[in-house]
Structures are given as structure tokens and as C-alpha cells.
Amino acid sequence: MAKTLNDKKAEVFKALSNPVRLDIIDLLTEGEKCVCEIHQKLQKCEQPYISKCLQKLKSVGLIKDRKDGSNVYYSLKICCLKEFFECLNKILEGKIDEC
């Protein structure tokens, strides 16, 4: 049975329900980063866990990767994701009451 649009949406929101994955998205809104840069910024996590988080975000279509030699670089795949999180941050910080 094919997944409905809401099934797919639920998968995306499940992927975003992890604080480390949200940290990764925040880092990638600044631009493309290699795994080593992400690990350096998120020192609270081990590199294998960060790789699992990156794979989950990639599997739901939020980020993409490219390989350059032995390095893998990640970036946002969805252009509006940055704006979505900027808007969400404003709402949560109480800077926007209603849309």
C-alpha cells in the first residue's frame, strides 16, 4: 500500500523530533558542512550517532550529501526549510503572535 501524504509528513516530523537532528538542521542553515565540522560543533555527541542522525534526515528528504575525496558534505535539500525554522523560532520566542 502506498504511503499517503500525511504518512510522509509524519515521517518528516518524526525525523525532526530529535534535538540532535534539529541541531544539525540549524548548522546546515548556515551552509554546507562536512561531517567533521558537524561533529566538532556538536561535541556532546559521538560521530557514529551524528552519522545516524544525518542518515535519518537524508532518508526523509530534508538534506542531501555530496562526496569530495574522503569527505562527505551535507546541505539542506529543501530551500524553504531555513525559512520554516526561522518562522518557528520567532513563534516559540514569542516574537510572532499570529500569522
N, C-alpha and C positions, 0 to 999 in steps of 0.2 A: 504494500500500500504506500502510495506517495505521501510525503510529508506535506502538511498544509502550511500555509504562510505563517500561521500562528505557532505551529510546531517549530518552524525555523526561527521565528522571533524568540521563542522560549530558549532555544539553544544558544542564541547570541547573549541573551540576558543571563543565562547560567554561566557562560564563559566570563561575563563581566562581574559576576557575584563574588569574585575573589580579590581581596585587597592588593595582592602582589600583581595580579593581572592589570588592575587599574593603575598601579604604579608604572607598569610597563607602558600602558597606553599614554599616560601623562608624559613619560620620557619621549615617546615616539611623536608626540605632538610638536616637539622641538625640532624634529627632523630624523633622518635615518641614523640608526645606531647599530654597531656590531654587538654581538653577544658579550664580548669582553667589556664594552662600555656600559651595557645594561647591568652586568654583574658588579662592576665597580660602583655604580650608583646605588645598587640595592644590596649592600654588603650584608644585610640581615639574612639573606637567602643564599643557599648553596647553588652553584652553577647548574647542576642537573635539574634542580627544581625550577629554576628560571627557564631552562630549555623546555621543560614540560609545559610551563605556562605559555611560552611563545608558541609551541605547537598547538595548544588548545585555541589560542587566539587566531592562529592561522587556519585551523580546521573549520572555524565558523566564518571565515572570510573577512575578518577585521584587519588583519595585517598581511603583508607579503614579505618575501625574503629574496635575496639575491646573493650568490656566492661570488667572491672575488679571491682567488687563490685559496688559502685555508680559512679565510674569514667569511662568516655569514652575516649579512647586514639585513636588518629589519626596518620596515617603514609602514605607515598606515596605508591600507589599501582603499579605504573609504574616505574620500575628501571631506565629507561633512562631519566626520567623527570628531574632529577637533572642535568645530563649532558647537556640536551637540554637547560635548563635555564642558565647554566654556559656559554655555547657557545653563546646564545643570549645576555647575559650580555657583553661578550667580543666584540661582534659586535657593540652593542649600545655604548660601551665605546670607540670605535674606535681602539681597540687592534687587530682586525682582519679585513682586508680589503676585502679579497675574500677567498672563500673556494676552 
